[in-house]
Amino acid sequence: MFSFQHICLAGAFSIICVCGWLLWRCRSSFMRFHIRTNMTGVPVTPVIVCLCGSTRFFKEFMLANYNETMANHIVLSVGFYPHSSEEAHGEHIGITAADKARLDDLHKRKIDLADEVLVLNVGGYIGESTRSEIDYAVAHRKRVRYLEQQCSIVENAG
């Protein structure tokens, strides 16, 4: 069934809901947000989750992929584990610096497709690439979850 709603907010903004898609209009640009539930609260489409973290944590990637899939989420993940031992592709394959940059950019395109990011911060570890992915996700207003609880470390300056 086709549904349509239009709500004006202070003239500058308007929200249009068409068949479960929420379009937020600000002047001439549109931002699109999908409404994830119907009127009874039943999910309409699954959440898309992008896994981020060090590729040395192959087993944790596999477990997170399984858990998120069983939670009815669509999972986007890395496709190559250069820092894993023999359990995955392994370090023996190796990649060039250009390959690494290309794969990092590809992973950010996966973040673009995702609704949220799950950071696999095993033992609290967040490397440079993962930090870049978190910053990218936050800048693009993606929800960021962590496998392990984050804790703030306050350094004593004096």
VOPA-221606 format. One line per field, with one value per residue: x, y, z of N, C-alpha, C in turn. Coordinates in nm, 3 decimals. Example, Ala and Ser with C-alpha at 12.3 -4.5 7.8 and 13.67 -1.06 7.14 Angstrom:
# residues 2
n_c1	c(1.319 | 1.285);
n_c2	c(-0.569 | -0.225);
n_c3	c(0.780 | 0.708);
ca_c1	c(1.230 | 1.367);
ca_c2	c(-0.450 | -0.106);
ca_c3	c(0.780 | 0.714);
c_c1	c(1.320 | 1.290);
c_c2	c(-0.330 | 0.003);
c_c3	c(0.780 | 0.787);
This chain:
# residues 158
n_c1	c(0.084 | 0.052 | 0.190 | 0.187 | 0.322 | 0.356 | 0.538 | 0.583 | 0.843 | 0.899 | 0.923 | 1.182 | 1.266 | 1.149 | 0.980 | 0.933 | 0.751 | 0.750 | 0.629 | 0.776 | 1.027 | 1.215 | 1.246 | 1.438 | 1.414 | 1.608 | 1.619 | 1.730 | 1.838 | 1.827 | 1.816 | 1.829 | 1.669 | 1.605 | 1.311 | 1.304 | 1.107 | 0.765 | 0.429 | 0.349 | 0.579 | 0.730 | 1.023 | 1.117 | 1.327 | 1.651 | 1.917 | 2.219 | 2.543 | 2.878 | 3.179 | 3.467 | 3.815 | 4.132 | 4.291 | 4.426 | 4.269 | 4.120 | 3.951 | 3.773 | 3.649 | 3.511 | 3.338 | 3.192 | 3.072 | 2.906 | 2.741 | 2.616 | 2.484 | 2.306 | 2.150 | 1.989 | 2.104 | 2.254 | 2.578 | 2.877 | 3.213 | 3.573 | 3.764 | 4.003 | 4.272 | 4.545 | 4.708 | 4.668 | 4.742 | 4.813 | 4.548 | 4.379 | 4.415 | 4.676 | 5.001 | 5.193 | 5.115 | 5.109 | 5.092 | 5.108 | 5.192 | 5.026 | 4.816 | 4.721 | 4.628 | 4.426 | 4.253 | 4.184 | 4.038 | 3.831 | 3.708 | 3.602 | 3.406 | 3.233 | 3.153 | 3.009 | 2.784 | 2.672 | 2.453 | 2.543 | 2.849 | 3.050 | 3.301 | 3.574 | 3.741 | 3.950 | 4.083 | 4.101 | 4.243 | 4.297 | 4.396 | 4.578 | 4.449 | 4.193 | 4.117 | 4.101 | 3.883 | 3.680 | 3.670 | 3.590 | 3.337 | 3.199 | 3.210 | 3.041 | 2.803 | 2.733 | 2.619 | 2.823 | 2.940 | 3.105 | 3.296 | 3.418 | 3.384 | 3.450 | 3.692 | 3.780 | 4.098 | 4.266 | 4.529 | 4.765 | 4.877 | 5.032);
n_c2	c(-0.118 | 0.223 | 0.491 | 0.827 | 1.114 | 1.450 | 1.689 | 2.011 | 2.206 | 2.493 | 2.623 | 2.616 | 2.357 | 2.037 | 1.729 | 1.432 | 1.140 | 0.852 | 0.549 | 0.421 | 0.539 | 0.801 | 1.127 | 1.403 | 1.733 | 2.010 | 2.323 | 2.306 | 2.054 | 1.698 | 1.460 | 1.119 | 0.885 | 0.566 | 0.432 | 0.195 | 0.031 | -0.080 | 0.044 | -0.118 | -0.176 | -0.379 | -0.493 | -0.366 | -0.370 | -0.523 | -0.409 | -0.266 | -0.356 | -0.264 | -0.421 | -0.328 | -0.319 | -0.451 | -0.663 | -0.872 | -1.002 | -1.237 | -1.456 | -1.321 | -1.153 | -1.344 | -1.451 | -1.221 | -1.163 | -1.388 | -1.356 | -1.106 | -1.163 | -1.362 | -1.201 | -1.092 | -0.900 | -0.735 | -0.796 | -0.626 | -0.666 | -0.701 | -0.830 | -0.949 | -1.064 | -0.956 | -0.943 | -1.167 | -1.495 | -1.822 | -1.908 | -1.756 | -1.569 | -1.503 | -1.370 | -1.426 | -1.374 | -1.097 | -0.742 | -0.448 | -0.101 | 0.061 | -0.118 | -0.147 | 0.115 | 0.131 | -0.075 | 0.027 | 0.252 | 0.125 | -0.004 | 0.214 | 0.286 | 0.078 | 0.145 | 0.372 | 0.250 | 0.125 | 0.119 | 0.129 | 0.091 | -0.168 | -0.190 | -0.393 | -0.409 | -0.569 | -0.656 | -0.389 | -0.279 | -0.048 | 0.026 | 0.240 | 0.246 | 0.152 | 0.352 | 0.565 | 0.476 | 0.480 | 0.757 | 0.844 | 0.721 | 0.847 | 1.113 | 1.088 | 1.047 | 0.791 | 0.527 | 0.406 | 0.116 | -0.082 | -0.377 | -0.440 | -0.276 | 0.067 | 0.261 | 0.560 | 0.706 | 0.900 | 1.112 | 1.201 | 1.515 | 1.640);
n_c3	c(0.000 | -0.077 | 0.096 | 0.211 | 0.356 | 0.452 | 0.618 | 0.734 | 0.866 | 1.016 | 0.770 | 0.644 | 0.647 | 0.548 | 0.589 | 0.425 | 0.396 | 0.221 | 0.138 | 0.348 | 0.327 | 0.445 | 0.364 | 0.402 | 0.360 | 0.306 | 0.221 | -0.098 | -0.106 | -0.058 | 0.203 | 0.268 | 0.469 | 0.584 | 0.713 | 0.955 | 1.060 | 1.037 | 1.094 | 1.307 | 1.437 | 1.333 | 1.181 | 0.863 | 0.675 | 0.698 | 0.917 | 0.800 | 0.863 | 0.901 | 0.951 | 1.128 | 1.201 | 1.314 | 1.082 | 1.189 | 1.365 | 1.281 | 1.367 | 1.537 | 1.354 | 1.202 | 1.398 | 1.475 | 1.231 | 1.204 | 1.440 | 1.390 | 1.150 | 1.239 | 1.395 | 1.212 | 1.048 | 0.771 | 0.669 | 0.609 | 0.535 | 0.569 | 0.295 | 0.278 | 0.468 | 0.557 | 0.783 | 0.930 | 1.055 | 0.928 | 0.936 | 0.781 | 0.487 | 0.534 | 0.622 | 0.438 | 0.178 | 0.125 | 0.043 | -0.161 | -0.088 | -0.240 | -0.289 | -0.026 | 0.029 | -0.162 | -0.074 | 0.179 | 0.101 | -0.037 | 0.178 | 0.312 | 0.132 | 0.178 | 0.435 | 0.369 | 0.255 | 0.472 | 0.762 | 1.016 | 1.209 | 1.334 | 1.554 | 1.593 | 1.845 | 1.978 | 2.286 | 2.336 | 2.132 | 1.876 | 1.570 | 1.335 | 1.077 | 1.145 | 1.326 | 1.147 | 0.995 | 1.188 | 1.244 | 0.991 | 0.971 | 1.183 | 1.094 | 0.880 | 0.997 | 1.094 | 1.302 | 1.561 | 1.701 | 1.953 | 1.994 | 2.237 | 2.548 | 2.547 | 2.721 | 2.880 | 2.895 | 3.113 | 3.120 | 3.363 | 3.398 | 3.580);
ca_c1	c(0.000 | 0.127 | 0.162 | 0.255 | 0.303 | 0.443 | 0.537 | 0.668 | 0.901 | 0.949 | 0.943 | 1.313 | 1.282 | 1.028 | 1.003 | 0.837 | 0.759 | 0.687 | 0.650 | 0.879 | 1.149 | 1.206 | 1.326 | 1.452 | 1.448 | 1.660 | 1.633 | 1.717 | 1.902 | 1.754 | 1.888 | 1.738 | 1.682 | 1.504 | 1.240 | 1.333 | 0.993 | 0.635 | 0.348 | 0.337 | 0.711 | 0.794 | 1.129 | 1.088 | 1.450 | 1.757 | 2.021 | 2.345 | 2.653 | 3.012 | 3.277 | 3.596 | 3.912 | 4.257 | 4.275 | 4.492 | 4.165 | 4.040 | 3.847 | 3.674 | 3.571 | 3.420 | 3.236 | 3.106 | 2.993 | 2.802 | 2.647 | 2.537 | 2.396 | 2.199 | 2.064 | 1.918 | 2.172 | 2.338 | 2.714 | 2.984 | 3.337 | 3.693 | 3.772 | 4.142 | 4.328 | 4.691 | 4.780 | 4.633 | 4.835 | 4.771 | 4.404 | 4.313 | 4.505 | 4.809 | 5.096 | 5.283 | 5.069 | 5.162 | 5.031 | 5.188 | 5.136 | 4.915 | 4.706 | 4.668 | 4.551 | 4.305 | 4.164 | 4.133 | 3.935 | 3.720 | 3.637 | 3.523 | 3.285 | 3.144 | 3.097 | 2.905 | 2.666 | 2.623 | 2.377 | 2.625 | 2.980 | 3.087 | 3.446 | 3.625 | 3.855 | 3.991 | 4.181 | 4.108 | 4.331 | 4.246 | 4.511 | 4.567 | 4.345 | 4.064 | 4.088 | 4.059 | 3.749 | 3.589 | 3.657 | 3.511 | 3.199 | 3.142 | 3.193 | 2.928 | 2.687 | 2.701 | 2.625 | 2.945 | 2.936 | 3.234 | 3.291 | 3.453 | 3.353 | 3.556 | 3.712 | 3.863 | 4.222 | 4.301 | 4.669 | 4.791 | 4.979 | 5.115);
ca_c2	c(0.000 | 0.348 | 0.589 | 0.954 | 1.218 | 1.566 | 1.772 | 2.128 | 2.255 | 2.631 | 2.669 | 2.586 | 2.213 | 1.956 | 1.585 | 1.360 | 0.996 | 0.781 | 0.404 | 0.382 | 0.616 | 0.934 | 1.223 | 1.526 | 1.837 | 2.133 | 2.410 | 2.231 | 1.922 | 1.593 | 1.356 | 1.007 | 0.794 | 0.462 | 0.396 | 0.053 | -0.046 | -0.034 | 0.103 | -0.210 | -0.197 | -0.493 | -0.447 | -0.371 | -0.415 | -0.542 | -0.309 | -0.301 | -0.334 | -0.279 | -0.458 | -0.260 | -0.361 | -0.504 | -0.792 | -0.979 | -1.065 | -1.316 | -1.531 | -1.226 | -1.110 | -1.453 | -1.460 | -1.102 | -1.182 | -1.486 | -1.298 | -1.001 | -1.230 | -1.427 | -1.093 | -1.047 | -0.784 | -0.755 | -0.769 | -0.591 | -0.692 | -0.703 | -0.949 | -0.994 | -1.056 | -0.961 | -0.952 | -1.291 | -1.606 | -1.919 | -1.937 | -1.682 | -1.557 | -1.506 | -1.264 | -1.468 | -1.323 | -0.962 | -0.644 | -0.326 | 0.020 | 0.103 | -0.211 | -0.112 | 0.240 | 0.098 | -0.152 | 0.118 | 0.332 | 0.035 | -0.027 | 0.336 | 0.280 | -0.013 | 0.226 | 0.455 | 0.166 | 0.073 | 0.201 | 0.140 | 0.028 | -0.243 | -0.190 | -0.511 | -0.355 | -0.681 | -0.613 | -0.243 | -0.236 | 0.024 | 0.071 | 0.363 | 0.230 | 0.143 | 0.487 | 0.641 | 0.430 | 0.532 | 0.900 | 0.856 | 0.685 | 0.955 | 1.231 | 1.061 | 1.025 | 0.649 | 0.478 | 0.327 | 0.027 | -0.145 | -0.514 | -0.430 | -0.146 | 0.168 | 0.335 | 0.677 | 0.709 | 1.038 | 1.121 | 1.299 | 1.607 | 1.701);
ca_c3	c(0.000 | -0.088 | 0.202 | 0.187 | 0.456 | 0.433 | 0.738 | 0.719 | 0.990 | 1.011 | 0.634 | 0.586 | 0.641 | 0.536 | 0.596 | 0.342 | 0.417 | 0.111 | 0.141 | 0.444 | 0.311 | 0.504 | 0.290 | 0.478 | 0.263 | 0.362 | 0.104 | -0.223 | -0.101 | 0.011 | 0.274 | 0.273 | 0.581 | 0.575 | 0.836 | 0.967 | 1.108 | 0.992 | 1.201 | 1.420 | 1.495 | 1.270 | 1.090 | 0.721 | 0.612 | 0.798 | 0.936 | 0.734 | 0.956 | 0.845 | 1.052 | 1.117 | 1.301 | 1.261 | 1.015 | 1.266 | 1.447 | 1.188 | 1.437 | 1.587 | 1.237 | 1.167 | 1.502 | 1.464 | 1.110 | 1.240 | 1.536 | 1.325 | 1.055 | 1.316 | 1.445 | 1.092 | 0.992 | 0.653 | 0.717 | 0.516 | 0.608 | 0.487 | 0.211 | 0.276 | 0.603 | 0.539 | 0.911 | 0.998 | 1.031 | 0.829 | 0.943 | 0.673 | 0.373 | 0.591 | 0.592 | 0.331 | 0.049 | 0.115 | -0.045 | -0.176 | -0.026 | -0.326 | -0.261 | 0.107 | 0.015 | -0.239 | 0.013 | 0.281 | 0.036 | -0.063 | 0.303 | 0.341 | 0.050 | 0.251 | 0.543 | 0.306 | 0.233 | 0.600 | 0.857 | 1.136 | 1.209 | 1.454 | 1.566 | 1.663 | 1.922 | 2.063 | 2.385 | 2.333 | 2.024 | 1.759 | 1.492 | 1.257 | 0.974 | 1.213 | 1.377 | 1.030 | 0.959 | 1.291 | 1.217 | 0.869 | 1.003 | 1.266 | 1.007 | 0.791 | 1.085 | 1.111 | 1.440 | 1.584 | 1.818 | 1.981 | 2.046 | 2.378 | 2.606 | 2.542 | 2.845 | 2.860 | 2.973 | 3.142 | 3.161 | 3.467 | 3.348 | 3.682);
c_c1	c(0.088 | 0.089 | 0.244 | 0.220 | 0.399 | 0.428 | 0.631 | 0.716 | 0.961 | 0.985 | 1.073 | 1.333 | 1.148 | 1.069 | 0.894 | 0.858 | 0.681 | 0.726 | 0.767 | 1.011 | 1.126 | 1.300 | 1.324 | 1.497 | 1.490 | 1.698 | 1.623 | 1.778 | 1.817 | 1.851 | 1.788 | 1.770 | 1.572 | 1.442 | 1.246 | 1.217 | 0.865 | 0.555 | 0.333 | 0.471 | 0.787 | 0.902 | 1.091 | 1.210 | 1.557 | 1.854 | 2.146 | 2.459 | 2.785 | 3.108 | 3.409 | 3.687 | 4.036 | 4.233 | 4.350 | 4.391 | 4.067 | 3.924 | 3.736 | 3.588 | 3.469 | 3.306 | 3.140 | 3.016 | 2.877 | 2.697 | 2.558 | 2.440 | 2.280 | 2.106 | 1.986 | 1.974 | 2.247 | 2.479 | 2.807 | 3.114 | 3.456 | 3.695 | 3.910 | 4.202 | 4.479 | 4.768 | 4.744 | 4.738 | 4.774 | 4.621 | 4.325 | 4.406 | 4.651 | 4.899 | 5.186 | 5.240 | 5.123 | 5.086 | 5.122 | 5.121 | 5.018 | 4.792 | 4.639 | 4.582 | 4.420 | 4.204 | 4.105 | 4.021 | 3.810 | 3.639 | 3.554 | 3.399 | 3.184 | 3.078 | 2.988 | 2.775 | 2.598 | 2.537 | 2.460 | 2.754 | 2.998 | 3.238 | 3.489 | 3.756 | 3.901 | 4.103 | 4.198 | 4.192 | 4.254 | 4.367 | 4.479 | 4.456 | 4.207 | 4.023 | 4.039 | 3.917 | 3.646 | 3.564 | 3.570 | 3.363 | 3.130 | 3.115 | 3.074 | 2.804 | 2.638 | 2.706 | 2.749 | 2.927 | 3.075 | 3.212 | 3.316 | 3.428 | 3.473 | 3.570 | 3.808 | 3.986 | 4.259 | 4.445 | 4.685 | 4.907 | 5.068 | 5.134);
c_c2	c(0.124 | 0.442 | 0.714 | 1.051 | 1.330 | 1.657 | 1.889 | 2.175 | 2.392 | 2.678 | 2.628 | 2.436 | 2.147 | 1.810 | 1.518 | 1.211 | 0.929 | 0.635 | 0.364 | 0.454 | 0.756 | 1.025 | 1.354 | 1.633 | 1.963 | 2.222 | 2.325 | 2.092 | 1.824 | 1.501 | 1.243 | 0.918 | 0.689 | 0.438 | 0.245 | -0.032 | 0.007 | 0.016 | 0.012 | -0.239 | -0.315 | -0.441 | -0.467 | -0.423 | -0.433 | -0.424 | -0.358 | -0.259 | -0.356 | -0.310 | -0.387 | -0.309 | -0.414 | -0.641 | -0.905 | -1.058 | -1.144 | -1.387 | -1.439 | -1.172 | -1.218 | -1.464 | -1.341 | -1.114 | -1.278 | -1.422 | -1.193 | -1.061 | -1.296 | -1.325 | -1.028 | -0.917 | -0.825 | -0.711 | -0.740 | -0.604 | -0.679 | -0.832 | -1.009 | -0.968 | -1.062 | -0.977 | -1.077 | -1.397 | -1.701 | -1.948 | -1.863 | -1.680 | -1.561 | -1.394 | -1.299 | -1.416 | -1.183 | -0.873 | -0.522 | -0.211 | 0.071 | 0.014 | -0.175 | 0.013 | 0.214 | 0.020 | -0.066 | 0.204 | 0.248 | 0.011 | 0.096 | 0.342 | 0.184 | 0.060 | 0.317 | 0.377 | 0.125 | 0.174 | 0.226 | 0.063 | -0.046 | -0.253 | -0.310 | -0.471 | -0.457 | -0.635 | -0.462 | -0.189 | -0.168 | 0.080 | 0.195 | 0.356 | 0.227 | 0.279 | 0.576 | 0.604 | 0.480 | 0.681 | 0.925 | 0.828 | 0.795 | 1.078 | 1.214 | 1.017 | 0.881 | 0.615 | 0.391 | 0.249 | -0.035 | -0.284 | -0.513 | -0.288 | -0.053 | 0.232 | 0.449 | 0.669 | 0.856 | 1.040 | 1.231 | 1.386 | 1.660 | 1.612);
c_c3	c(0.000 | 0.025 | 0.176 | 0.299 | 0.426 | 0.554 | 0.713 | 0.855 | 0.966 | 0.870 | 0.568 | 0.567 | 0.613 | 0.539 | 0.515 | 0.366 | 0.305 | 0.120 | 0.231 | 0.428 | 0.362 | 0.428 | 0.367 | 0.382 | 0.336 | 0.243 | -0.022 | -0.218 | -0.021 | 0.083 | 0.292 | 0.392 | 0.567 | 0.711 | 0.847 | 1.017 | 1.046 | 1.112 | 1.324 | 1.485 | 1.436 | 1.173 | 0.943 | 0.645 | 0.719 | 0.803 | 0.863 | 0.825 | 0.882 | 0.960 | 1.025 | 1.229 | 1.234 | 1.199 | 1.085 | 1.349 | 1.360 | 1.258 | 1.488 | 1.473 | 1.201 | 1.269 | 1.495 | 1.341 | 1.139 | 1.331 | 1.472 | 1.223 | 1.127 | 1.380 | 1.330 | 1.036 | 0.866 | 0.694 | 0.599 | 0.593 | 0.514 | 0.406 | 0.206 | 0.413 | 0.598 | 0.670 | 0.990 | 0.969 | 0.929 | 0.830 | 0.834 | 0.553 | 0.417 | 0.543 | 0.474 | 0.194 | 0.025 | 0.018 | -0.053 | -0.102 | -0.108 | -0.305 | -0.128 | 0.099 | -0.058 | -0.154 | 0.125 | 0.224 | 0.007 | 0.064 | 0.343 | 0.253 | 0.113 | 0.367 | 0.489 | 0.290 | 0.363 | 0.676 | 0.982 | 1.119 | 1.341 | 1.455 | 1.649 | 1.731 | 2.025 | 2.157 | 2.390 | 2.218 | 1.911 | 1.687 | 1.410 | 1.151 | 1.036 | 1.268 | 1.263 | 0.989 | 1.059 | 1.267 | 1.094 | 0.897 | 1.084 | 1.180 | 0.912 | 0.868 | 1.090 | 1.259 | 1.452 | 1.713 | 1.833 | 2.036 | 2.196 | 2.426 | 2.598 | 2.680 | 2.817 | 2.951 | 2.990 | 3.192 | 3.264 | 3.424 | 3.459 | 3.793);
